[in-house]
Amino acid sequence: MTFKTKITLGFLALLALLLALGGYAFYTVRQLDQSAKSILKDNFYSVQLGQQMLRALDGLEQRPDDADELARFRESLTREAGNITEPGEQEMVDSLTANLARYERLTDAVGAGGRGAVVRQLRGQTHRMVQLNITTLQANNDRATATATRAGYYLLAVIGLSVLTALSFVVQVPAAAVAPLQRLAVSIGHATNQDFSATIPVESHDEFGQVAQAFNRLLGQLNEYRNSTIAQLVTERNRAASIVNGLDEGLLLLDQHRVILLANPVACELLGLEADQLLGRPAAEVARENDLVRTMLQPLEQAGSTGGEIPLLHITQHGEEAYFQLDVQDLLSFNEALNQKEFAGQILTLRNVSDFKRLDQVKSNFLATVSHELKTPLSSMNINLRLLQDERLPAEERQRITAASGRKPSACSAWWASCSTCRASTQEPAFISTCGPPTWPTWSATPRPPCRPSSPTSKSGLTCSCPFIYTLFAPMWKRRPGCSSTCWPMPFATRRRAKQ
């Protein structure tokens, strides 16, 4: 039975009680009214007729020959004969009729005494008739009173039953309607707290039972969805954790309040702290205990005031000095409720740039070595060439210097004229100033300064604007594999270092 049917039946029961109460009250009042009318119509009318007959007898007793009183008595007796309602009343009317006929047959010869005796008999019979109707009237009145009292009790009983029924409906119907809703609210509260096992017991097959079954199915589907979602989240979290833990860079994840949410093993190793000592703690609190964390937080504090570059961090790792580049990245999340982006946290990464730093050092050392190795012979050649141009130099000494260089004096003079730009350099070797060697910026690929296209006679495929430098270093140059003629030539020593 559905809950709607139960409520309908309850209201129908209350309506039936009201109809029964009203119908019984109407029936009782109708019965009492009919009883009162019967009493007034029958018995009370007979009493009135008896009173008229008694008054007529009083007149006949005073005036025996009064025809009007006799006619009034006869008329009242005739009406009484037509209003017989009680047992024994007919015999009294017959006796009165017989005595009245005897009274009329009496003559003057009998005398007034004889009529007087008949009048007394008529009076006595009339009194008995009136008393009979009065007694019946009292009995009917008593019965009507008893009926009214009984009807009052019955009405009270029906009213009490109606009140009890109404009270039961008042107590039970709200409880029957609210109790399932309370169980549903409790179950929803458990579901809100991620407890999908608090199902609603199905106690009926009405609307609440159907709601309970539907809600239990919903809880089951939510539990399955949560399990599948948790499994997916765990898988994604493990994948993300594997990626983060596999990074060769130190990583710290801070929320919007700068509380450490994540620290990978590389960051823990660099900081010298365990993950349990970092996670869930404010970064400022950890910075008071760890110098590296304090250094990493300085760019965050200075972000609003200065816009300078973040310096390299020198950290000793495995007994060796290492260089790390700090990188700060802000995290933004989109708030759908406010339809705007909000600050969600920051990512601090420490990138190991030691290899780039070593490569930069190697390049700097190579340039310094080449510069040092070129300065001495170039200085000596510069002196010798100056001596050759000196006219005061004896011919024997000039011949000795020319023989040492392996060239004729005229060729040396032409050679010196073409290298006039090289011999003026004292701060850096002619190799660097003439051919324009590349600069070696930090962390960038080797640039390609242009050189002149190779000549058919060059063995290395390149030629320089300085014939002296080309003659001196042509045996050492070799084109870099896979490069065009515009690439800067790689010396053998540098190529060997790059291979190592």
C-alpha positions as CSV (number, residue, x, y, z in Angstrom):
1,M,0.0,0.0,0.0
2,T,1.4,3.4,-1.0
3,F,1.8,6.2,1.5
4,K,-0.6,8.3,-0.5
5,T,-3.3,5.6,-0.1
6,K,-2.6,5.4,3.6
7,I,-3.1,9.2,4.0
8,T,-6.2,9.1,1.9
9,L,-7.7,6.2,4.0
10,G,-6.8,8.1,7.1
11,F,-8.7,11.2,6.0
12,L,-11.6,9.1,4.8
13,A,-11.7,7.4,8.2
14,L,-11.9,10.9,9.9
15,L,-14.6,11.9,7.4
16,A,-16.5,8.7,8.2
17,L,-16.3,9.4,12.0
18,L,-17.5,13.0,11.4
19,L,-20.4,11.7,9.3
20,A,-21.3,9.0,11.8
21,L,-21.2,11.6,14.7
22,G,-23.3,14.1,12.8
23,G,-25.7,11.4,11.5
24,Y,-26.2,9.9,15.0
25,A,-26.7,13.3,16.5
26,F,-29.2,14.2,13.8
27,Y,-31.1,10.9,14.3
28,T,-31.2,11.3,18.0
29,V,-32.5,14.8,17.9
30,R,-35.1,13.7,15.3
31,Q,-36.3,10.9,17.5
32,L,-36.6,13.2,20.5
33,D,-38.5,15.7,18.4
34,Q,-40.9,13.0,17.1
35,S,-41.4,11.7,20.7
36,A,-42.2,15.1,21.9
37,K,-44.6,15.7,19.1
38,S,-46.3,12.3,19.8
39,I,-46.7,13.2,23.4
40,L,-48.2,16.6,22.6
41,K,-50.4,15.1,19.9
42,D,-51.9,12.1,21.8
43,N,-51.7,12.2,25.5
44,F,-51.6,15.9,26.1
45,Y,-54.6,16.3,23.8
46,S,-56.5,13.7,25.8
47,V,-55.7,15.5,29.0
48,Q,-57.0,18.7,27.5
49,L,-60.2,16.9,26.4
50,G,-60.6,15.5,29.9
51,Q,-60.2,19.0,31.4
52,Q,-63.0,20.2,29.1
53,M,-65.2,17.3,30.2
54,L,-64.6,18.1,33.8
55,R,-65.5,21.7,33.4
56,A,-68.7,20.6,31.6
57,L,-69.5,18.2,34.4
58,D,-69.1,21.1,36.9
59,G,-71.7,23.1,34.9
60,L,-74.1,20.1,34.8
61,E,-73.6,19.7,38.5
62,Q,-74.7,23.2,39.1
63,R,-77.3,23.3,36.4
64,P,-78.6,19.8,35.6
65,D,-80.9,21.1,32.8
66,D,-78.2,23.1,31.0
67,A,-78.2,21.8,27.5
68,D,-75.0,23.7,26.5
69,E,-72.8,22.0,29.1
70,L,-74.3,18.7,28.2
71,A,-73.5,19.3,24.5
72,R,-69.9,20.4,25.4
73,F,-69.4,17.2,27.4
74,R,-70.8,15.1,24.6
75,E,-68.5,16.9,22.1
76,S,-65.4,16.4,24.2
77,L,-66.2,12.8,24.8
78,T,-66.7,12.3,21.1
79,R,-63.2,13.8,20.4
80,E,-61.7,11.6,23.1
81,A,-63.2,8.6,21.5
82,G,-61.3,9.5,18.3
83,N,-58.0,9.9,20.2
84,I,-57.6,6.5,21.9
85,T,-53.8,6.0,22.4
86,E,-53.3,4.0,25.6
87,P,-54.4,0.5,26.6
88,G,-57.7,0.6,28.7
89,E,-58.6,4.0,27.5
90,Q,-61.2,2.6,25.1
91,E,-63.1,0.9,28.0
92,M,-63.1,4.2,29.9
93,V,-64.5,6.0,26.9
94,D,-67.2,3.3,26.5
95,S,-68.1,3.5,30.1
96,L,-68.3,7.3,29.9
97,T,-70.5,7.0,26.8
98,A,-72.9,4.6,28.6
99,N,-73.1,6.8,31.7
100,L,-73.8,9.8,29.5
101,A,-76.6,8.0,27.8
102,R,-78.0,7.0,31.1
103,Y,-77.7,10.6,32.3
104,E,-79.7,11.7,29.3
105,R,-82.5,9.1,30.0
106,L,-83.0,10.3,33.5
107,T,-86.3,12.3,33.8
108,D,-87.5,14.7,36.3
109,A,-89.2,11.9,38.1
110,V,-86.0,10.5,39.3
111,G,-85.0,13.8,40.7
112,A,-81.8,15.7,41.0
113,G,-80.3,13.1,43.3
114,G,-80.3,10.5,40.6
115,R,-78.6,12.8,38.1
116,G,-76.0,13.9,40.7
117,A,-75.0,10.3,41.2
118,V,-74.5,9.8,37.4
119,V,-72.5,13.1,37.3
120,R,-70.2,11.8,40.0
121,Q,-69.6,8.6,38.1
122,L,-68.9,10.6,35.0
123,R,-66.5,12.8,36.9
124,G,-64.7,9.8,38.4
125,Q,-64.3,8.1,35.1
126,T,-63.1,11.3,33.5
127,H,-60.5,11.7,36.2
128,R,-59.3,8.2,35.6
129,M,-59.0,8.9,31.9
130,V,-57.1,12.1,32.5
131,Q,-54.8,10.3,35.0
132,L,-54.1,7.5,32.5
133,N,-53.0,10.0,29.9
134,I,-51.0,12.0,32.5
135,T,-49.3,8.8,33.6
136,T,-48.6,7.9,30.0
137,L,-47.3,11.5,29.4
138,Q,-44.9,11.2,32.3
139,A,-43.7,7.8,31.1
140,N,-43.2,9.1,27.6
141,N,-41.3,12.0,29.0
142,D,-39.1,9.7,31.1
143,R,-38.4,7.6,28.0
144,A,-37.6,10.7,26.0
145,T,-35.3,11.8,28.8
146,A,-33.6,8.4,29.0
147,T,-33.3,8.4,25.2
148,A,-31.7,11.9,25.3
149,T,-29.3,10.8,28.0
150,R,-28.4,7.6,26.2
151,A,-27.9,9.6,23.0
152,G,-25.7,12.0,24.9
153,Y,-23.5,9.1,26.1
154,Y,-23.4,7.7,22.6
155,L,-22.4,11.0,21.2
156,L,-19.7,11.4,23.9
157,A,-18.4,7.9,23.0
158,V,-18.4,8.7,19.3
159,I,-16.7,12.1,20.0
160,G,-14.1,10.3,22.2
161,L,-13.5,7.8,19.5
162,S,-13.1,10.5,16.9
163,V,-10.7,12.5,19.1
164,L,-8.6,9.4,19.7
165,T,-8.6,8.5,16.0
166,A,-7.7,12.1,15.1
167,L,-4.9,12.1,17.8
168,S,-3.5,8.9,16.5
169,F,-3.5,10.4,13.0
170,V,-1.8,13.5,14.3
171,V,0.9,11.5,16.0
172,Q,1.4,8.7,13.5
173,V,1.1,10.4,10.2
174,P,3.8,13.0,10.8
175,A,6.0,10.3,12.3
176,A,5.4,8.0,9.4
177,A,6.2,10.9,7.0
178,V,9.2,12.3,8.9
179,A,10.9,9.1,10.0
180,P,11.9,8.0,6.5
181,L,13.1,11.5,5.8
182,Q,15.2,11.5,8.9
183,R,16.8,8.2,7.9
184,L,17.4,9.6,4.5
185,A,19.0,12.7,6.0
186,V,21.3,10.5,8.2
187,S,22.3,8.4,5.2
188,I,23.0,11.6,3.2
189,G,25.1,12.9,6.1
190,H,27.2,9.6,6.1
191,A,27.5,9.8,2.3
192,T,28.7,13.4,2.6
193,N,31.4,12.1,5.0
194,Q,32.5,9.6,2.3
195,D,30.7,6.7,4.1
196,F,28.7,5.0,1.4
197,S,27.9,1.9,3.5
198,A,25.1,3.6,5.6
199,T,22.2,2.4,3.4
200,I,18.5,3.0,4.2
201,P,16.6,-0.2,5.4
202,V,13.7,-0.9,3.1
203,E,10.7,-1.5,5.4
204,S,7.9,-1.0,3.0
205,H,7.0,-0.9,-0.6
206,D,5.4,2.6,-0.6
207,E,7.0,5.8,-1.9
208,F,9.5,5.9,0.9
209,G,10.5,2.3,0.1
210,Q,11.0,3.2,-3.5
211,V,13.1,6.3,-2.5
212,A,15.1,4.1,-0.1
213,Q,15.8,1.6,-2.9
214,A,16.8,4.3,-5.4
215,F,19.1,6.0,-2.8
216,N,20.7,2.6,-1.9
217,R,21.4,2.1,-5.6
218,L,22.8,5.6,-5.8
219,L,25.1,4.8,-2.8
220,G,26.3,1.7,-4.5
221,Q,27.1,3.5,-7.7
222,L,28.8,6.3,-5.8
223,N,30.9,3.7,-4.0
224,E,31.9,2.0,-7.2
225,Y,32.6,5.4,-8.8
226,R,34.7,6.4,-5.8
227,N,36.6,3.2,-5.9
228,S,37.3,3.5,-9.6
229,T,38.1,7.2,-9.2
230,I,40.4,6.5,-6.3
231,A,42.1,3.8,-8.3
232,Q,42.6,6.3,-11.2
233,L,43.8,9.0,-8.8
234,V,46.2,6.6,-7.1
235,T,47.5,5.5,-10.5
236,E,47.9,9.1,-11.7
237,R,49.5,10.1,-8.3
238,N,51.9,7.2,-8.5
239,R,52.7,8.2,-12.1
240,A,53.3,11.8,-11.1
241,A,55.3,10.7,-8.1
242,S,57.4,8.5,-10.3
243,I,58.0,11.3,-12.7
244,V,58.8,13.8,-9.9
245,N,61.0,11.3,-8.0
246,G,62.8,10.4,-11.3
247,L,63.8,14.0,-12.0
248,D,67.4,14.9,-11.7
249,E,66.4,18.4,-10.5
250,G,65.5,19.2,-7.0
251,L,61.8,20.2,-6.7
252,L,59.8,21.9,-3.9
253,L,56.1,22.5,-4.2
254,L,54.6,25.3,-2.1
255,D,50.9,26.1,-1.7
256,Q,49.5,29.7,-1.6
257,H,50.5,29.9,2.1
258,R,54.0,28.7,1.4
259,V,53.5,25.4,3.1
260,I,55.7,22.6,1.6
261,L,53.5,20.1,-0.1
262,L,56.0,18.0,-2.0
263,A,59.8,17.5,-2.0
264,N,61.4,15.0,-4.3
265,P,64.5,12.8,-3.3
266,V,66.9,15.1,-5.1
267,A,65.7,18.2,-3.1
268,C,65.8,16.2,0.1
269,E,69.4,15.1,-0.6
270,L,70.4,18.7,-1.4
271,L,68.7,20.1,1.7
272,G,70.0,17.3,3.9
273,L,66.6,16.6,5.4
274,E,64.1,13.8,5.2
275,A,60.8,14.2,3.4
276,D,58.9,13.8,6.8
277,Q,60.8,16.8,8.1
278,L,59.7,19.0,5.1
279,L,56.1,18.0,4.2
280,G,53.4,20.0,5.9
281,R,55.7,22.6,7.4
282,P,55.8,26.3,6.5
283,A,58.8,27.1,4.3
284,A,59.7,30.0,6.6
285,E,60.0,27.7,9.6
286,V,62.2,25.3,7.6
287,A,64.3,28.3,6.4
288,R,65.2,29.1,10.0
289,E,66.8,25.7,10.3
290,N,68.3,25.3,6.8
291,D,70.4,27.8,5.0
292,L,69.7,26.5,1.5
293,V,66.0,26.8,2.0
294,R,66.5,30.4,3.2
295,T,68.6,31.1,0.1
296,M,65.9,29.6,-2.1
297,L,63.2,31.8,-0.5
298,Q,65.1,35.0,-1.0
299,P,64.0,35.5,-4.6
300,L,60.4,35.0,-3.5
301,E,60.8,37.8,-0.9
302,Q,62.6,40.1,-3.4
303,A,60.2,39.3,-6.4
304,G,58.2,42.5,-5.8
305,S,61.1,44.8,-5.2
306,T,64.0,43.7,-7.5
307,G,63.9,42.1,-10.9
308,G,67.6,40.9,-11.1
309,E,68.7,37.5,-12.3
310,I,68.8,34.7,-9.8
311,P,72.5,33.9,-9.0
312,L,74.0,30.4,-9.2
313,L,74.0,28.4,-6.0
314,H,77.2,26.6,-5.1
315,I,76.3,23.4,-3.3
316,T,78.7,20.6,-2.3
317,Q,77.4,17.3,-3.5
318,H,79.1,14.0,-3.0
319,G,82.3,15.8,-2.0
320,E,82.4,17.9,-5.1
321,E,81.4,21.5,-5.7
322,A,78.3,21.7,-7.9
323,Y,76.4,24.6,-9.5
324,F,72.7,24.8,-9.4
325,Q,70.3,27.2,-11.1
326,L,67.2,28.2,-9.1
327,D,64.0,28.5,-11.0
328,V,60.7,29.8,-9.6
329,Q,57.4,29.2,-11.3
330,D,54.0,30.4,-10.0
331,L,51.0,28.1,-10.2
332,L,47.6,29.5,-11.2
333,S,44.3,27.8,-11.0
334,F,41.0,28.8,-12.6
335,N,38.2,29.4,-10.1
336,E,34.9,28.6,-12.0
337,A,32.8,30.2,-9.3
338,L,34.5,33.6,-9.5
339,N,35.4,33.1,-13.2
340,Q,39.0,34.2,-12.7
341,K,42.5,32.8,-12.1
342,E,43.8,32.5,-8.5
343,F,47.3,32.0,-7.1
344,A,47.7,28.4,-6.1
345,G,51.3,28.1,-5.1
346,Q,54.9,28.0,-6.4
347,I,57.4,25.4,-7.7
348,L,61.0,25.8,-6.8
349,T,63.5,23.8,-8.9
350,L,67.2,23.4,-8.6
351,R,68.8,22.5,-11.9
352,N,72.3,21.1,-11.9
353,V,74.3,23.2,-14.4
354,S,77.7,21.9,-13.3
355,D,78.4,20.3,-16.7
356,F,77.7,23.6,-18.5
357,K,79.9,25.4,-16.0
358,R,82.8,22.9,-16.6
359,L,82.4,23.3,-20.3
360,D,82.6,27.0,-20.0
361,Q,85.7,26.6,-17.9
362,V,87.3,24.3,-20.4
363,K,86.6,26.8,-23.2
364,S,88.0,29.6,-21.2
365,N,91.1,27.6,-20.3
366,F,91.5,26.6,-24.0
367,L,91.4,30.3,-25.1
368,A,93.8,31.2,-22.4
369,T,96.2,28.4,-23.4
370,V,96.0,29.3,-27.1
371,S,96.6,33.0,-26.3
372,H,99.6,32.1,-24.1
373,E,101.0,29.7,-26.7
374,L,100.7,32.3,-29.5
375,K,102.1,35.3,-27.7
376,T,105.7,34.0,-27.3
377,P,106.3,33.0,-30.9
378,L,104.5,36.0,-32.3
379,S,106.5,38.3,-30.1
380,S,109.7,36.6,-31.3
381,M,108.6,36.9,-35.0
382,N,107.6,40.5,-34.5
383,I,111.1,41.3,-33.2
384,N,112.8,39.4,-36.0
385,L,110.7,41.2,-38.6
386,R,111.5,44.5,-37.1
387,L,115.2,43.6,-37.3
388,L,114.8,42.7,-40.9
389,Q,113.3,46.1,-41.7
390,D,116.1,47.8,-39.8
391,E,118.6,49.0,-42.5
392,R,121.4,49.1,-39.9
393,L,121.2,45.3,-39.5
394,P,124.3,43.8,-41.0
395,A,123.8,41.6,-44.1
396,E,125.2,38.5,-42.4
397,E,122.7,38.9,-39.5
398,R,119.9,39.5,-42.0
399,Q,120.9,36.4,-43.9
400,R,120.9,34.4,-40.7
401,I,117.4,35.5,-39.7
402,T,116.1,34.9,-43.2
403,A,117.6,31.4,-43.2
404,A,116.0,30.7,-39.8
405,S,112.6,31.6,-41.2
406,G,113.2,29.6,-44.4
407,R,112.0,32.5,-46.7
408,K,113.7,35.0,-49.0
409,P,114.1,38.6,-47.7
410,S,111.6,39.9,-50.4
411,A,109.0,37.4,-49.4
412,C,109.4,38.2,-45.7
413,S,109.0,41.9,-46.4
414,A,105.7,41.2,-48.3
415,W,104.6,38.8,-45.6
416,W,105.3,41.4,-42.9
417,A,103.3,44.1,-44.8
418,S,100.3,41.8,-45.0
419,C,100.5,41.1,-41.3
420,S,100.7,44.6,-40.1
421,T,97.4,44.3,-38.3
422,C,98.7,41.2,-36.4
423,R,101.9,42.6,-35.0
424,A,100.1,45.6,-33.4
425,S,98.3,43.3,-30.9
426,T,99.9,43.1,-27.5
427,Q,96.8,42.3,-25.3
428,E,95.6,39.2,-27.2
429,P,97.2,37.0,-29.8
430,A,96.9,37.7,-33.5
431,F,94.9,34.5,-33.9
432,I,92.1,36.0,-31.9
433,S,92.1,39.6,-33.1
434,T,92.5,38.9,-36.8
435,C,90.3,36.0,-37.5
436,G,87.7,36.9,-35.0
437,P,87.3,33.9,-32.8
438,P,83.9,33.2,-31.2
439,T,83.0,34.4,-27.8
440,W,82.0,31.6,-25.4
441,P,78.8,32.7,-23.5
442,T,77.7,30.6,-20.7
443,W,75.2,27.8,-21.4
444,S,74.9,28.6,-25.1
445,A,75.9,26.7,-28.1
446,T,79.2,27.6,-29.9
447,P,78.5,30.5,-32.3
448,R,79.6,30.5,-35.9
449,P,81.5,33.7,-36.8
450,P,82.0,33.9,-40.5
451,C,85.3,33.2,-42.2
452,R,86.3,33.6,-45.8
453,P,85.4,30.9,-48.2
454,S,88.1,28.3,-48.7
455,S,90.5,28.7,-51.6
456,P,91.4,25.9,-54.0
457,T,94.9,25.8,-52.5
458,S,93.9,25.5,-48.8
459,K,94.3,22.1,-47.4
460,S,91.9,22.7,-44.5
461,G,89.1,24.1,-46.6
462,L,89.3,27.5,-44.9
463,T,91.5,30.6,-45.2
464,C,91.9,33.6,-42.9
465,S,92.5,37.2,-43.7
466,C,95.8,36.9,-42.0
467,P,98.3,34.8,-44.1
468,F,100.6,34.5,-41.2
469,I,98.0,32.9,-39.0
470,Y,96.9,30.6,-41.8
471,T,100.4,29.5,-42.5
472,L,101.1,28.9,-38.8
473,F,97.9,27.0,-38.0
474,A,96.9,25.4,-41.3
475,P,98.4,22.0,-40.2
476,M,96.3,22.1,-37.0
477,W,92.9,23.0,-38.5
478,K,90.4,20.6,-39.8
479,R,86.9,21.2,-40.8
480,R,84.3,20.1,-38.3
481,P,82.4,17.1,-39.6
482,G,79.0,17.9,-41.0
483,C,79.7,21.7,-41.1
484,S,79.9,24.1,-44.0
485,S,82.8,26.2,-45.0
486,T,81.4,29.0,-42.8
487,C,81.9,27.1,-39.6
488,W,84.7,28.0,-37.2
489,P,87.4,25.4,-37.6
490,M,88.0,23.1,-34.7
491,P,91.7,22.6,-33.6
492,F,92.8,19.0,-33.0
493,A,93.3,19.6,-29.3
494,T,89.8,21.0,-28.8
495,R,88.3,18.1,-30.8
496,R,90.1,15.6,-28.7
497,R,88.8,17.2,-25.5
498,A,85.2,17.2,-26.9
499,K,85.5,13.5,-27.7
500,Q,86.7,12.8,-24.2
